[in-house]
């Protein structure tokens, strides 16, 4: 079985949000110090001619660009969260989808996204089994 290398990059952002109809009522607006971790692999699982699975620099820059879309604002004001509840689960799925689009041209696959709402609570999304 061929070896697979997983590359992890992370970004941080500060944002407010509220869940609509959380357990029957809308939550009050509140904020978190978020961290997003992205795990990526090369489509073939191995290394390229430069002995690199996924370029750290490029992947991190793309993840940070996505995080800046949410940084210092209200997540509820950013599509698709104008319609979709900005739960940690939905935020993780959004990052996975948007980052995958951003790295498609680099022969990379996003295998998981972990969203941290502060230092102790997190959710991990895996786009495929």
MOPAC internal coordinates of N, CA, C and O (Angstrom, degrees):
PM7 1SCF
backbone

  N    0.0000 0     0.00 0     0.00 0    0    0    0
  C    1.4508 1     0.00 0     0.00 0    1    0    0
  C    1.5315 1   108.13 1     0.00 0    2    1    0
  O    1.2310 1   119.69 1   -52.74 1    3    2    1
  N    1.3406 1   118.19 1   127.26 1    3    2    1
  C    1.4622 1   120.11 1  -177.35 1    5    3    2
  C    1.5256 1   111.60 1   -69.47 1    6    5    3
  O    1.2310 1   121.40 1   -32.68 1    7    6    5
  N    1.3226 1   114.92 1   147.32 1    7    6    5
  C    1.4668 1   121.00 1   177.76 1    9    7    6
  C    1.5149 1   109.74 1   -68.19 1   10    9    7
  O    1.2310 1   120.76 1   -31.87 1   11   10    9
  N    1.3142 1   116.16 1   148.13 1   11   10    9
  C    1.4567 1   122.10 1   174.43 1   13   11   10
  C    1.5154 1   108.35 1  -123.11 1   14   13   11
  O    1.2310 1   121.49 1   -47.70 1   15   14   13
  N    1.2983 1   114.75 1   132.30 1   15   14   13
  C    1.4493 1   121.11 1   177.59 1   17   15   14
  C    1.5173 1   108.56 1  -103.77 1   18   17   15
  O    1.2310 1   120.76 1   -51.55 1   19   18   17
  N    1.3180 1   116.15 1   128.45 1   19   18   17
  C    1.4601 1   121.67 1   175.94 1   21   19   18
  C    1.5168 1   108.29 1  -106.47 1   22   21   19
  O    1.2310 1   121.30 1   -50.26 1   23   22   21
  N    1.3248 1   115.11 1   129.74 1   23   22   21
  C    1.4571 1   122.01 1   177.39 1   25   23   22
  C    1.5264 1   107.26 1  -105.76 1   26   25   23
  O    1.2310 1   120.16 1   -46.40 1   27   26   25
  N    1.3293 1   117.29 1   133.60 1   27   26   25
  C    1.4600 1   121.71 1   178.31 1   29   27   26
  C    1.5203 1   109.22 1  -118.20 1   30   29   27
  O    1.2310 1   121.26 1   -49.37 1   31   30   29
  N    1.3355 1   115.20 1   130.63 1   31   30   29
  C    1.4658 1   121.82 1   173.41 1   33   31   30
  C    1.5241 1   107.26 1  -126.87 1   34   33   31
  O    1.2310 1   120.95 1   -22.25 1   35   34   33
  N    1.3205 1   115.80 1   157.75 1   35   34   33
  C    1.4574 1   119.07 1  -179.44 1   37   35   34
  C    1.5127 1   110.87 1  -140.98 1   38   37   35
  O    1.2310 1   121.48 1   -21.16 1   39   38   37
  N    1.3222 1   114.77 1   158.84 1   39   38   37
  C    1.4555 1   122.81 1   175.60 1   41   39   38
  C    1.5291 1   107.05 1  -144.12 1   42   41   39
  O    1.2310 1   121.25 1   -19.27 1   43   42   41
  N    1.3069 1   115.21 1   160.73 1   43   42   41
  C    1.4676 1   121.38 1   179.08 1   45   43   42
  C    1.5188 1   109.46 1  -126.96 1   46   45   43
  O    1.2310 1   121.53 1   -29.17 1   47   46   45
  N    1.3300 1   114.68 1   150.83 1   47   46   45
  C    1.4515 1   119.97 1   174.38 1   49   47   46
  C    1.5168 1   109.94 1  -155.58 1   50   49   47
  O    1.2310 1   121.25 1   -24.44 1   51   50   49
  N    1.3117 1   115.22 1   155.56 1   51   50   49
  C    1.4594 1   123.33 1   177.02 1   53   51   50
  C    1.5191 1   106.54 1  -109.67 1   54   53   51
  O    1.2310 1   120.10 1   -50.09 1   55   54   53
  N    1.3181 1   117.42 1   129.91 1   55   54   53
  C    1.4644 1   118.91 1  -179.31 1   57   55   54
  C    1.5207 1   110.62 1  -156.61 1   58   57   55
  O    1.2310 1   122.32 1   -23.80 1   59   58   57
  N    1.3252 1   113.17 1   156.20 1   59   58   57
  C    1.4569 1   121.21 1   173.94 1   61   59   58
  C    1.5255 1   108.53 1  -104.32 1   62   61   59
  O    1.2310 1   121.14 1   -21.23 1   63   62   61
  N    1.3225 1   115.43 1   158.77 1   63   62   61
  C    1.4609 1   121.16 1   173.79 1   65   63   62
  C    1.5127 1   108.82 1  -165.50 1   66   65   63
  O    1.2310 1   121.44 1    -9.82 1   67   66   65
  N    1.2998 1   114.84 1   170.18 1   67   66   65
  C    1.4581 1   121.19 1   169.55 1   69   67   66
  C    1.5215 1   107.18 1  -149.81 1   70   69   67
  O    1.2310 1   120.96 1   -32.90 1   71   70   69
  N    1.3180 1   115.76 1   147.10 1   71   70   69
  C    1.4551 1   120.91 1   177.77 1   73   71   70
  C    1.5269 1   108.79 1   -91.87 1   74   73   71
  O    1.2310 1   121.24 1   -49.12 1   75   74   73
  N    1.3184 1   115.23 1   130.88 1   75   74   73
  C    1.4635 1   120.87 1   177.00 1   77   75   74
  C    1.5280 1   108.27 1   -79.65 1   78   77   75
  O    1.2310 1   120.39 1   -46.27 1   79   78   77
  N    1.2976 1   116.86 1   133.73 1   79   78   77
  C    1.4685 1   121.79 1   176.65 1   81   79   78
  C    1.5265 1   111.83 1    54.31 1   82   81   79
  O    1.2310 1   120.96 1  -133.93 1   83   82   81
  N    1.3176 1   115.77 1    46.07 1   83   82   81
  C    1.4657 1   121.09 1   175.46 1   85   83   82
  C    1.5260 1   108.33 1   -76.97 1   86   85   83
  O    1.2310 1   120.88 1   -70.24 1   87   86   85
  N    1.3012 1   115.92 1   109.76 1   87   86   85
  C    1.4691 1   122.25 1  -178.87 1   89   87   86
  C    1.5307 1   110.68 1    54.34 1   90   89   87
  O    1.2310 1   121.16 1  -142.33 1   91   90   89
  N    1.3435 1   115.39 1    37.67 1   91   90   89
  C    1.4599 1   120.53 1   174.80 1   93   91   90
  C    1.5166 1   115.96 1    99.33 1   94   93   91
  O    1.2310 1   120.04 1   166.24 1   95   94   93
  N    1.3343 1   117.53 1   -13.76 1   95   94   93
  C    1.4709 1   120.14 1   177.99 1   97   95   94
  C    1.5221 1   109.14 1  -135.90 1   98   97   95
  O    1.2310 1   120.46 1   -21.18 1   99   98   97
  N    1.3215 1   116.73 1   158.82 1   99   98   97
  C    1.4613 1   119.66 1   174.47 1  101   99   98
  C    1.5193 1   109.04 1   -79.77 1  102  101   99
  O    1.2310 1   121.05 1   -43.42 1  103  102  101
  N    1.3073 1   115.60 1   136.58 1  103  102  101
  C    1.4622 1   120.68 1   176.13 1  105  103  102
  C    1.5198 1   109.79 1   -68.70 1  106  105  103
  O    1.2310 1   119.84 1   -25.15 1  107  106  105
  N    1.3166 1   117.91 1   154.85 1  107  106  105
  C    1.4599 1   118.83 1   170.35 1  109  107  106
  C    1.5358 1   109.57 1   -72.43 1  110  109  107
  O    1.2310 1   120.86 1   -26.94 1  111  110  109
  N    1.3090 1   115.96 1   153.06 1  111  110  109
  C    1.4628 1   121.39 1   175.54 1  113  111  110
  C    1.5266 1   108.43 1   -59.88 1  114  113  111
  O    1.2310 1   120.72 1   -48.42 1  115  114  113
  N    1.3333 1   116.23 1   131.58 1  115  114  113
  C    1.4652 1   121.36 1   178.52 1  117  115  114
  C    1.5262 1   108.29 1  -151.84 1  118  117  115
  O    1.2310 1   120.49 1   -14.27 1  119  118  117
  N    1.3210 1   116.68 1   165.73 1  119  118  117
  C    1.4551 1   119.94 1  -176.24 1  121  119  118
  C    1.5151 1   113.45 1  -121.39 1  122  121  119
  O    1.2310 1   122.18 1   -15.74 1  123  122  121
  N    1.3327 1   113.43 1   164.26 1  123  122  121
  C    1.4648 1   121.94 1   177.33 1  125  123  122
  C    1.5199 1   109.18 1  -139.49 1  126  125  123
  O    1.2310 1   121.48 1   -25.15 1  127  126  125
  N    1.3147 1   114.77 1   154.85 1  127  126  125
  C    1.4573 1   121.85 1   164.94 1  129  127  126
  C    1.5186 1   105.30 1   -95.41 1  130  129  127
  O    1.2310 1   120.99 1   -75.45 1  131  130  129
  N    1.3270 1   115.72 1   104.55 1  131  130  129
  C    1.4595 1   121.58 1  -175.11 1  133  131  130
  C    1.5266 1   111.56 1   -92.05 1  134  133  131
  O    1.2310 1   121.97 1   -30.71 1  135  134  133
  N    1.3219 1   113.84 1   149.29 1  135  134  133
  C    1.4633 1   121.09 1   166.49 1  137  135  134
  C    1.5173 1   105.98 1  -129.49 1  138  137  135
  O    1.2310 1   120.84 1   -42.17 1  139  138  137
  N    1.3314 1   116.00 1   137.83 1  139  138  137
  C    1.4634 1   120.37 1   175.86 1  141  139  138
  C    1.5204 1   107.37 1  -120.47 1  142  141  139
  O    1.2310 1   121.01 1   -50.48 1  143  142  141
  N    1.3227 1   115.68 1   129.52 1  143  142  141
  C    1.4647 1   122.59 1   176.36 1  145  143  142
  C    1.5169 1   107.81 1  -113.76 1  146  145  143
  O    1.2310 1   120.99 1   -46.63 1  147  146  145
  N    1.3153 1   115.72 1   133.37 1  147  146  145
  C    1.4587 1   121.09 1   178.48 1  149  147  146
  C    1.5197 1   109.16 1  -120.21 1  150  149  147
  O    1.2310 1   120.66 1   -51.22 1  151  150  149
  N    1.3244 1   116.33 1   128.78 1  151  150  149
  C    1.4609 1   122.51 1   173.30 1  153  151  150
  C    1.5145 1   107.99 1  -104.47 1  154  153  151
  O    1.2310 1   120.89 1   -49.48 1  155  154  153
  N    1.3360 1   115.90 1   130.52 1  155  154  153
  C    1.4582 1   121.99 1  -178.36 1  157  155  154
  C    1.5133 1   110.11 1  -132.58 1  158  157  155
  O    1.2310 1   121.32 1   -28.77 1  159  158  157
  N    1.3421 1   115.09 1   151.23 1  159  158  157
  C    1.4614 1   121.22 1   173.23 1  161  159  158
  C    1.5230 1   108.16 1  -131.02 1  162  161  159
  O    1.2310 1   120.91 1   -19.47 1  163  162  161
  N    1.3136 1   115.86 1   160.53 1  163  162  161
  C    1.4596 1   120.32 1   169.90 1  165  163  162
  C    1.5203 1   107.37 1   -71.98 1  166  165  163
  O    1.2310 1   120.30 1   -32.88 1  167  166  165
  N    1.3247 1   117.03 1   147.12 1  167  166  165
  C    1.4738 1   120.21 1  -177.86 1  169  167  166
  C    1.5266 1   111.86 1   -53.23 1  170  169  167
  O    1.2310 1   119.41 1   141.23 1  171  170  169
  N    1.2950 1   118.74 1   -38.77 1  171  170  169
  C    1.4612 1   121.35 1   178.93 1  173  171  170
  C    1.5111 1   112.82 1   -86.52 1  174  173  171
  O    1.2310 1   120.07 1   172.22 1  175  174  173
  N    1.3213 1   117.48 1    -7.78 1  175  174  173
  C    1.4572 1   121.78 1   178.62 1  177  175  174
  C    1.5076 1   114.61 1    89.06 1  178  177  175
  O    1.2310 1   119.83 1   163.37 1  179  178  177
  N    1.3122 1   117.93 1   -16.63 1  179  178  177
  C    1.4595 1   120.17 1  -174.98 1  181  179  178
  C    1.5231 1   113.43 1  -101.50 1  182  181  179
  O    1.2310 1   121.89 1    33.64 1  183  182  181
  N    1.3287 1   113.98 1  -146.36 1  183  182  181
  C    1.4623 1   121.86 1  -175.91 1  185  183  182
  C    1.5174 1   110.31 1  -115.20 1  186  185  183
  O    1.2310 1   121.27 1   -24.69 1  187  186  185
  N    1.3332 1   115.18 1   155.31 1  187  186  185
  C    1.4652 1   118.99 1   175.77 1  189  187  186
  C    1.5327 1   109.60 1   -88.07 1  190  189  187
  O    1.2310 1   120.26 1     7.56 1  191  190  189
  N    1.3220 1   117.11 1  -172.44 1  191  190  189
  C    1.4651 1   121.98 1  -177.03 1  193  191  190
  C    1.5221 1   112.63 1   -63.65 1  194  193  191
  O    1.2310 1   120.32 1   159.12 1  195  194  193
  N    1.3393 1   116.99 1   -20.88 1  195  194  193
  C    1.4671 1   121.33 1   177.96 1  197  195  194
  C    1.5283 1   111.87 1   -94.83 1  198  197  195
  O    1.2310 1   120.03 1  -168.82 1  199  198  197
  N    1.3303 1   117.56 1    11.18 1  199  198  197
  C    1.4654 1   123.84 1  -178.98 1  201  199  198
  C    1.5258 1   112.02 1    64.96 1  202  201  199
  O    1.2310 1   120.48 1  -143.19 1  203  202  201
  N    1.3436 1   116.69 1    36.81 1  203  202  201
  C    1.4595 1   122.84 1   180.00 1  205  203  202
  C    1.5291 1   108.42 1  -122.07 1  206  205  203
  O    1.2310 1   120.76 1   -46.56 1  207  206  205
  N    1.3304 1   116.14 1   133.44 1  207  206  205
  C    1.4674 1   120.52 1   175.93 1  209  207  206
  C    1.5277 1   109.34 1   -80.32 1  210  209  207
  O    1.2310 1   120.46 1   121.70 1  211  210  209
  N    1.3312 1   116.73 1   -58.30 1  211  210  209
  C    1.4593 1   124.14 1   177.64 1  213  211  210
  C    1.5164 1   106.61 1  -138.95 1  214  213  211
  O    1.2310 1   120.35 1   -44.78 1  215  214  213
  N    1.3076 1   116.93 1   135.22 1  215  214  213
  C    1.4703 1   121.70 1  -178.00 1  217  215  214
  C    1.5315 1   110.28 1   -69.05 1  218  217  215
  O    1.2310 1   120.57 1   -67.05 1  219  218  217
  N    1.3486 1   116.51 1   112.95 1  219  218  217
  C    1.4667 1   121.86 1   178.47 1  221  219  218
  C    1.5232 1   111.74 1   -54.31 1  222  221  219
  O    1.2310 1   120.85 1   131.50 1  223  222  221
  N    1.3177 1   115.98 1   -48.50 1  223  222  221
  C    1.4653 1   121.23 1  -172.82 1  225  223  222
  C    1.5248 1   110.40 1   -61.40 1  226  225  223
  O    1.2310 1   120.29 1   131.35 1  227  226  225
  N    1.3091 1   117.06 1   -48.65 1  227  226  225
  C    1.4569 1   121.28 1  -178.96 1  229  227  226
  C    1.5278 1   111.47 1   -65.86 1  230  229  227
  O    1.2310 1   120.09 1   133.37 1  231  230  229
  N    1.3207 1   117.44 1   -46.63 1  231  230  229
  C    1.4643 1   121.14 1  -178.44 1  233  231  230
  C    1.5227 1   110.77 1   -62.82 1  234  233  231
  O    1.2310 1   120.01 1   137.73 1  235  234  233
  N    1.3234 1   117.58 1   -42.27 1  235  234  233
  C    1.4699 1   121.13 1   179.67 1  237  235  234
  C    1.5190 1   110.69 1   -64.69 1  238  237  235
  O    1.2310 1   120.36 1   136.74 1  239  238  237
  N    1.3150 1   116.92 1   -43.26 1  239  238  237
  C    1.4661 1   120.48 1   179.65 1  241  239  238
  C    1.5275 1   110.47 1   -60.71 1  242  241  239
  O    1.2310 1   120.26 1   137.68 1  243  242  241
  N    1.3172 1   117.11 1   -42.32 1  243  242  241
  C    1.4643 1   121.05 1  -179.60 1  245  243  242
  C    1.5263 1   111.52 1   -67.95 1  246  245  243
  O    1.2310 1   120.36 1   141.33 1  247  246  245
  N    1.3318 1   116.92 1   -38.67 1  247  246  245
  C    1.4563 1   120.45 1   177.20 1  249  247  246
  C    1.5327 1   110.29 1   -65.92 1  250  249  247
  O    1.2310 1   120.27 1   136.72 1  251  250  249
  N    1.3248 1   117.08 1   -43.28 1  251  250  249
  C    1.4669 1   120.93 1   178.88 1  253  251  250
  C    1.5211 1   111.53 1   -63.40 1  254  253  251
  O    1.2310 1   119.98 1   143.63 1  255  254  253
  N    1.3236 1   117.64 1   -36.37 1  255  254  253
  C    1.4694 1   121.27 1   176.78 1  257  255  254
  C    1.5215 1   110.44 1   -61.08 1  258  257  255
  O    1.2310 1   120.36 1   138.44 1  259  258  257
  N    1.3260 1   116.92 1   -41.56 1  259  258  257
  C    1.4645 1   120.24 1   177.26 1  261  259  258
  C    1.5276 1   111.21 1   -66.98 1  262  261  259
  O    1.2310 1   120.18 1   137.14 1  263  262  261
  N    1.3267 1   117.25 1   -42.86 1  263  262  261
  C    1.4666 1   121.10 1  -179.81 1  265  263  262
  C    1.5327 1   110.58 1   -61.19 1  266  265  263
  O    1.2310 1   120.22 1   144.59 1  267  266  265
  N    1.3277 1   117.18 1   -35.41 1  267  266  265
  C    1.4719 1   120.39 1  -179.93 1  269  267  266
  C    1.5200 1   111.83 1   -64.75 1  270  269  267
  O    1.2310 1   119.76 1   155.88 1  271  270  269
  N    1.3286 1   118.06 1   -24.12 1  271  270  269
  C    1.4666 1   120.46 1   177.15 1  273  271  270
  C    1.5243 1   111.51 1   -65.97 1  274  273  271
  O    1.2310 1   120.44 1   156.62 1  275  274  273
  N    1.3377 1   116.77 1   -23.38 1  275  274  273
  C    1.4603 1   121.68 1  -178.78 1  277  275  274
  C    1.5287 1   112.88 1  -106.12 1  278  277  275
  O    1.2310 1   120.07 1   163.49 1  279  278  277
  N    1.3235 1   117.47 1   -16.51 1  279  278  277
  C    1.4613 1   123.06 1  -171.48 1  281  279  278
  C    1.5299 1   112.29 1   -64.15 1  282  281  279
  O    1.2310 1   121.19 1   -47.82 1  283  282  281
  N    1.3190 1   115.34 1   132.18 1  283  282  281
  C    1.4658 1   124.09 1   175.60 1  285  283  282
  C    1.5179 1   113.46 1    56.36 1  286  285  283
  O    1.2310 1   121.06 1  -141.33 1  287  286  285
  N    1.3214 1   115.58 1    38.67 1  287  286  285
  C    1.4548 1   121.01 1   175.09 1  289  287  286
  C    1.5095 1   109.82 1  -143.77 1  290  289  287
  O    1.2310 1   121.51 1     7.66 1  291  290  289
  N    1.3166 1   114.72 1  -172.34 1  291  290  289
  C    1.4561 1   121.27 1   175.53 1  293  291  290
  C    1.5285 1   107.72 1  -100.38 1  294  293  291
  O    1.2310 1   120.46 1   -62.04 1  295  294  293
  N    1.3038 1   116.72 1   117.96 1  295  294  293
  C    1.4680 1   121.30 1  -177.19 1  297  295  294
  C    1.5265 1   110.81 1   -57.69 1  298  297  295
  O    1.2310 1   120.06 1   147.03 1  299  298  297
  N    1.3278 1   117.50 1   -32.97 1  299  298  297
  C    1.4678 1   121.13 1   179.68 1  301  299  298
  C    1.5283 1   112.47 1   -60.12 1  302  301  299
  O    1.2310 1   119.62 1   161.33 1  303  302  301
  N    1.3265 1   118.33 1   -18.67 1  303  302  301
  C    1.4686 1   122.57 1  -178.61 1  305  303  302
  C    1.5207 1   113.12 1   -90.85 1  306  305  303
  O    1.2310 1   120.03 1   176.12 1  307  306  305
  N    1.3444 1   117.55 1    -3.88 1  307  306  305
  C    1.4628 1   122.32 1  -176.51 1  309  307  306
  C    1.5267 1   109.24 1  -106.10 1  310  309  307
  O    1.2310 1   119.97 1   -58.76 1  311  310  309
  N    1.3546 1   117.66 1   121.24 1  311  310  309
  C    1.4720 1   118.93 1   176.92 1  313  311  310
  C    1.5205 1   110.46 1   -59.77 1  314  313  311
  O    1.2310 1   118.80 1   -40.16 1  315  314  313
  N    1.2898 1   119.90 1   139.84 1  315  314  313
  C    1.4578 1   129.28 1     9.89 1  317  315  314
  C    1.5244 1   113.83 1   -90.44 1  318  317  315
  O    1.2310 1   120.39 1  -172.92 1  319  318  317
  N    1.3446 1   116.86 1     7.08 1  319  318  317
  C    1.4609 1   120.08 1  -174.06 1  321  319  318
  C    1.5199 1   113.14 1   -76.13 1  322  321  319
  O    1.2310 1   120.54 1   177.82 1  323  322  321
  N    1.3254 1   116.58 1    -2.18 1  323  322  321
  C    1.4559 1   120.24 1   169.88 1  325  323  322
  C    1.5273 1   109.73 1   -68.97 1  326  325  323
  O    1.2310 1   120.78 1   156.17 1  327  326  325
  N    1.3411 1   116.11 1   -23.83 1  327  326  325
  C    1.4680 1   122.33 1   179.68 1  329  327  326
  C    1.5309 1   112.34 1  -116.88 1  330  329  327
  O    1.2310 1   120.49 1   149.09 1  331  330  329
  N    1.3219 1   116.67 1   -30.91 1  331  330  329
  C    1.4646 1   122.67 1  -175.88 1  333  331  330
  C    1.5290 1   108.56 1   -99.86 1  334  333  331
  O    1.2310 1   120.44 1   -44.59 1  335  334  333
  N    1.3298 1   116.77 1   135.41 1  335  334  333
  C    1.4574 1   119.61 1   178.95 1  337  335  334
  C    1.5257 1   110.65 1   -60.18 1  338  337  335
  O    1.2310 1   119.66 1   -49.23 1  339  338  337
  N    1.3342 1   118.26 1   130.77 1  339  338  337
  C    1.4656 1   120.86 1  -178.40 1  341  339  338
  C    1.5319 1   112.78 1   -83.43 1  342  341  339
  O    1.2310 1   120.86 1  -123.53 1  343  342  341
  N    1.3112 1   115.95 1    56.47 1  343  342  341
  C    1.4631 1   120.63 1   174.05 1  345  343  342
  C    1.5324 1   108.06 1   -72.78 1  346  345  343
  O    1.2310 1   120.42 1   -18.59 1  347  346  345
  N    1.3000 1   116.81 1   161.41 1  347  346  345
  C    1.4679 1   120.28 1   177.03 1  349  347  346
  C    1.5278 1   109.99 1   -57.63 1  350  349  347
  O    1.2310 1   120.54 1   143.73 1  351  350  349
  N    1.3302 1   116.57 1   -36.27 1  351  350  349
  C    1.4611 1   120.62 1   179.37 1  353  351  350
  C    1.5257 1   111.29 1   -63.04 1  354  353  351
  O    1.2310 1   120.45 1   132.67 1  355  354  353
  N    1.3333 1   116.74 1   -47.33 1  355  354  353
  C    1.4632 1   120.01 1   179.82 1  357  355  354
  C    1.5265 1   112.29 1   -68.85 1  358  357  355
  O    1.2310 1   120.22 1   146.58 1  359  358  357
  N    1.3208 1   117.18 1   -33.42 1  359  358  357
  C    1.4678 1   120.74 1   176.44 1  361  359  358
  C    1.5282 1   109.41 1   -65.83 1  362  361  359
  O    1.2310 1   120.18 1   137.38 1  363  362  361
  N    1.3240 1   117.27 1   -42.62 1  363  362  361
  C    1.4672 1   121.02 1   178.24 1  365  363  362
  C    1.5265 1   110.86 1   -61.73 1  366  365  363
  O    1.2310 1   120.37 1   136.26 1  367  366  365
  N    1.3247 1   116.90 1   -43.74 1  367  366  365
  C    1.4597 1   120.21 1   179.62 1  369  367  366
  C    1.5295 1   110.87 1   -64.49 1  370  369  367
  O    1.2310 1   120.06 1   141.13 1  371  370  369
  N    1.3314 1   117.49 1   -38.87 1  371  370  369
  C    1.4738 1   122.08 1   177.29 1  373  371  370
  C    1.5281 1   110.68 1   -61.46 1  374  373  371
  O    1.2310 1   120.43 1   132.45 1  375  374  373
  N    1.3395 1   116.78 1   -47.55 1  375  374  373
  C    1.4648 1   120.10 1   178.22 1  377  375  374
  C    1.5259 1   110.74 1   -59.39 1  378  377  375
  O    1.2310 1   120.01 1   136.79 1  379  378  377
  N    1.3310 1   117.58 1   -43.21 1  379  378  377
  C    1.4622 1   120.62 1  -178.99 1  381  379  378
  C    1.5242 1   110.68 1   -61.04 1  382  381  379
  O    1.2310 1   120.44 1   133.38 1  383  382  381
  N    1.3111 1   116.76 1   -46.62 1  383  382  381
  C    1.4722 1   121.26 1  -178.88 1  385  383  382
  C    1.5336 1   111.48 1   -64.65 1  386  385  383
  O    1.2310 1   120.74 1   132.32 1  387  386  385
  N    1.3314 1   116.20 1   -47.68 1  387  386  385
  C    1.4685 1   120.50 1  -176.55 1  389  387  386
  C    1.5314 1   111.78 1   -70.32 1  390  389  387
  O    1.2310 1   120.15 1   141.05 1  391  390  389
  N    1.3261 1   117.31 1   -38.95 1  391  390  389
  C    1.4651 1   119.46 1   178.52 1  393  391  390
  C    1.5212 1   110.34 1   -68.24 1  394  393  391
  O    1.2310 1   120.25 1   141.42 1  395  394  393
  N    1.3338 1   117.12 1   -38.58 1  395  394  393
  C    1.4676 1   119.06 1   177.99 1  397  395  394
  C    1.5241 1   110.56 1   -59.83 1  398  397  395
  O    1.2310 1   120.21 1   136.46 1  399  398  397
  N    1.3226 1   117.20 1   -43.54 1  399  398  397
  C    1.4767 1   120.17 1   176.46 1  401  399  398
  C    1.5270 1   110.76 1   -58.61 1  402  401  399
  O    1.2310 1   120.82 1   141.04 1  403  402  401
  N    1.3256 1   116.04 1   -38.96 1  403  402  401
  C    1.4632 1   120.71 1  -176.43 1  405  403  402
  C    1.5258 1   113.18 1   -71.95 1  406  405  403
  O    1.2310 1   119.86 1   151.07 1  407  406  405
  N    1.3398 1   117.87 1   -28.93 1  407  406  405
  C    1.4737 1   120.49 1  -176.98 1  409  407  406
  C    1.5247 1   113.34 1  -104.90 1  410  409  407
  O    1.2310 1   120.08 1  -177.35 1  411  410  409
  N    1.3181 1   117.45 1     2.65 1  411  410  409
  C    1.4691 1   120.38 1   179.94 1  413  411  410
  C    1.5200 1   112.46 1   -53.47 1  414  413  411
  O    1.2310 1   120.37 1   142.36 1  415  414  413
  N    1.3252 1   116.90 1   -37.64 1  415  414  413
  C    1.4648 1   120.28 1  -177.60 1  417  415  414
  C    1.5237 1   113.02 1   -78.68 1  418  417  415
  O    1.2310 1   120.13 1   179.89 1  419  418  417
  N    1.3241 1   117.36 1    -0.11 1  419  418  417
  C    1.4681 1   121.57 1  -179.30 1  421  419  418
  C    1.5261 1   112.28 1  -110.17 1  422  421  419
  O    1.2310 1   120.04 1  -166.00 1  423  422  421
  N    1.3091 1   117.52 1    14.00 1  423  422  421
  C    1.4513 1   121.73 1   178.24 1  425  423  422
  C    1.5334 1   112.23 1    61.19 1  426  425  423
  O    1.2310 1   120.69 1  -147.43 1  427  426  425
  N    1.3364 1   116.29 1    32.57 1  427  426  425
  C    1.4586 1   121.14 1  -177.69 1  429  427  426
  C    1.5176 1   111.00 1  -114.82 1  430  429  427
  O    1.2310 1   121.09 1   -27.79 1  431  430  429
  N    1.3300 1   115.51 1   152.21 1  431  430  429
  C    1.4557 1   122.93 1   175.78 1  433  431  430
  C    1.5236 1   109.23 1  -123.04 1  434  433  431
  O    1.2310 1   120.56 1   -45.85 1  435  434  433
  N    1.3174 1   116.53 1   134.15 1  435  434  433
  C    1.4628 1   121.86 1   173.50 1  437  435  434
  C    1.5217 1   106.86 1   -82.48 1  438  437  435
  O    1.2310 1   120.53 1   -62.43 1  439  438  437
  N    1.3222 1   116.58 1   117.57 1  439  438  437
  C    1.4706 1   119.88 1  -178.52 1  441  439  438
  C    1.5232 1   112.33 1   -97.03 1  442  441  439
  O    1.2310 1   120.33 1   154.44 1  443  442  441
  N    1.3348 1   116.97 1   -25.56 1  443  442  441
  C    1.4633 1   119.00 1   175.28 1  445  443  442
  C    1.5223 1   110.23 1  -163.06 1  446  445  443
  O    1.2310 1   122.20 1   -25.56 1  447  446  445
  N    1.3153 1   113.39 1   154.44 1  447  446  445
  C    1.4648 1   123.09 1   173.17 1  449  447  446
  C    1.5118 1   106.55 1  -129.54 1  450  449  447
  O    1.2310 1   120.60 1   -49.00 1  451  450  449
  N    1.3222 1   116.46 1   131.00 1  451  450  449
  C    1.4597 1   121.37 1   173.79 1  453  451  450
  C    1.5227 1   107.85 1  -116.21 1  454  453  451
  O    1.2310 1   121.04 1   -52.70 1  455  454  453
  N    1.3229 1   115.61 1   127.30 1  455  454  453
  C    1.4583 1   122.42 1   176.42 1  457  455  454
  C    1.5195 1   107.70 1  -107.60 1  458  457  455
  O    1.2310 1   120.93 1   -54.73 1  459  458  457
  N    1.3182 1   115.82 1   125.27 1  459  458  457
  C    1.4617 1   122.83 1   175.98 1  461  459  458
  C    1.5180 1   108.26 1  -104.12 1  462  461  459
  O    1.2310 1   120.23 1   -56.97 1  463  462  461
  N    1.3265 1   117.17 1   123.03 1  463  462  461
  C    1.4644 1   122.75 1   171.31 1  465  463  462
  C    1.5235 1   105.90 1   -98.85 1  466  465  463
  O    1.2310 1   120.89 1   -94.68 1  467  466  465
  N    1.3179 1   115.90 1    85.32 1  467  466  465
  C    1.4523 1   119.86 1  -174.00 1  469  467  466
  C    1.5161 1   110.28 1    85.93 1  470  469  467
  O    1.2310 1   120.52 1     9.40 1  471  470  469
  N    1.3399 1   116.61 1  -170.60 1  471  470  469
  C    1.4720 1   119.94 1  -171.58 1  473  471  470
  C    1.5225 1   116.44 1   -80.47 1  474  473  471
  O    1.2310 1   119.28 1   167.62 1  475  474  473
  N    1.3436 1   118.98 1   -12.38 1  475  474  473
  C    1.4670 1   118.00 1  -172.63 1  477  475  474
  C    1.5282 1   115.67 1  -124.13 1  478  477  475
  O    1.2310 1   119.20 1   161.71 1  479  478  477
  N    1.3199 1   119.14 1   -18.29 1  479  478  477
  C    1.4661 1   120.70 1  -176.99 1  481  479  478
  C    1.5202 1   110.44 1  -109.56 1  482  481  479
  O    1.2310 1   121.02 1   -50.63 1  483  482  481
  N    1.3189 1   115.66 1   129.37 1  483  482  481
  C    1.4656 1   119.11 1  -179.23 1  485  483  482
  C    1.5193 1   110.36 1  -146.36 1  486  485  483
  O    1.2310 1   121.89 1   -18.05 1  487  486  485
  N    1.3221 1   113.99 1   161.95 1  487  486  485
  C    1.4583 1   121.37 1   173.33 1  489  487  486
  C    1.5250 1   106.82 1  -135.70 1  490  489  487
  O    1.2310 1   121.27 1   -39.20 1  491  490  489
  N    1.3323 1   115.17 1   140.80 1  491  490  489
  C    1.4614 1   121.33 1  -179.96 1  493  491  490
  C    1.5230 1   108.81 1  -114.83 1  494  493  491
  O    1.2310 1   120.63 1   -50.01 1  495  494  493
  N    1.3444 1   116.40 1   129.99 1  495  494  493
  C    1.4549 1   122.31 1   177.46 1  497  495  494
  C    1.5138 1   108.46 1  -114.51 1  498  497  495
  O    1.2310 1   120.68 1   -49.94 1  499  498  497
  N    1.3380 1   116.30 1   130.06 1  499  498  497
  C    1.4607 1   122.25 1   176.23 1  501  499  498
  C    1.5167 1   107.72 1  -117.51 1  502  501  499
  O    1.2310 1   120.12 1   -67.34 1  503  502  501
  N    1.3491 1   117.38 1   112.66 1  503  502  501
  C    1.4604 1   120.11 1  -175.05 1  505  503  502
  C    1.5241 1   115.29 1   -63.95 1  506  505  503
  O    1.2310 1   119.60 1   158.43 1  507  506  505
  N    1.3095 1   118.38 1   -21.57 1  507  506  505
  C    1.4606 1   120.87 1   176.43 1  509  507  506
  C    1.5185 1   108.53 1  -148.44 1  510  509  507
  O    1.2310 1   120.75 1   -24.93 1  511  510  509
  N    1.3552 1   116.16 1   155.07 1  511  510  509
  C    1.4730 1   120.19 1  -176.19 1  513  511  510
  C    1.5221 1   112.66 1   -69.11 1  514  513  511
  O    1.2310 1   120.10 1   180.00 1  515  514  513

